[in-house]
């Protein structure tokens, strides 16, 4: 499974929010983009998907920007991947399409299940906690 750059930016952006924002206090998209080294226009589209999936909130007015919509311990990597790339990304059916019903296909299905479970168990809070210093959590998500 190879994740698109948009998914990497989404994870890094969410980790930045978890590491640097007070709950409910928005951070400007420009500041997030600068902190994680992402193009702001591209990150804007990514954060629209995250908002539609209920992972972030957008704020307008004087206190504009984005904040996490959920506790970072409730946002799994699986949630972020599905929000940015869709559930089909987690499956590599092309690898075993000609092997359906074979022992190899059964093993491959099991491997995909293990990967999905690990992604469901690993949260944005977990990645943020890997950071010993502000800003280094983003590199853990790369």
RAURWO-V653848 format. One record per run of one state. SS is the DSSP state (helix for helix, strand for strand, loop for the rest). FROM is the first residue (numbers start at 1). LEN is the number of residues. Records with the same first field share a line. If there is no record, write none. Layout:
BEGIN
SS->FROM-LEN  FROM-LEN
END
This chain:
BEGIN
loop->1-4  21-6  28-1  37-3  53-3  60-5  69-3  75-1  86-1  91-2  100-3  122-1  130-7  141-2
helix->5-16  29-8  40-13  72-3  77-9  87-4  93-7  103-19  124-6  137-4
strand->27-1  56-4  65-4  76-1  123-1
END
